[in-house]
Amino acid sequence: MGLGNTAKKLQQVVDVADDLYAKINDLKSDLAAMRDTIEETNSRVKSVEDELSDQRELLEEIATAEGIEVDQIDTTDTDSGQTDPEPTDSDQ
């Protein structure tokens, strides 16, 4: 009877190992997909940042051509949604 119990326990260990192996393979697959997504997202963000920079340069050129001082333009802080404070008499 001792061998029967040992074989049973050994089979349980093998079953658990098989399950863990399958889970590890699933995690490896998920991790690879996540890496691909991150790389794609980084590429998209870089593209958007480059486009924004180009648009900003164009707007500054247009403003300069129209005689607008770019440094005096009231801008919005994109991180907090707050606007720059209005210049006071002492600032001018």
Steps between C-alpha positions, in 0.01 A plus 500: 500500500787736555581502129138579407494809719839610372389460139184696574692784665755499220218527245356794693839673492524437124148639449582814700825542307311469169249763613779734610683448171184591306444809717861610454465465123180706511677768704792504255256547214315777686830671581610490136167651392533769767851587381370533144220727620743715699732536201205593278374751756845656536519536123158666489585738783826600329309561177242717678773693684685562172179617333422729793847650482458564126160662560642716778781620272248579227276693740797699628597587142143608422485707819831666416381573145186661645705713738400313813766459764500129575637551852199718587238241401287372788548122497320222678693263721408170336586296808267673744258678268586832665582811303801719555422796725406823328783754501455768762598865474825422679582229241472740207 
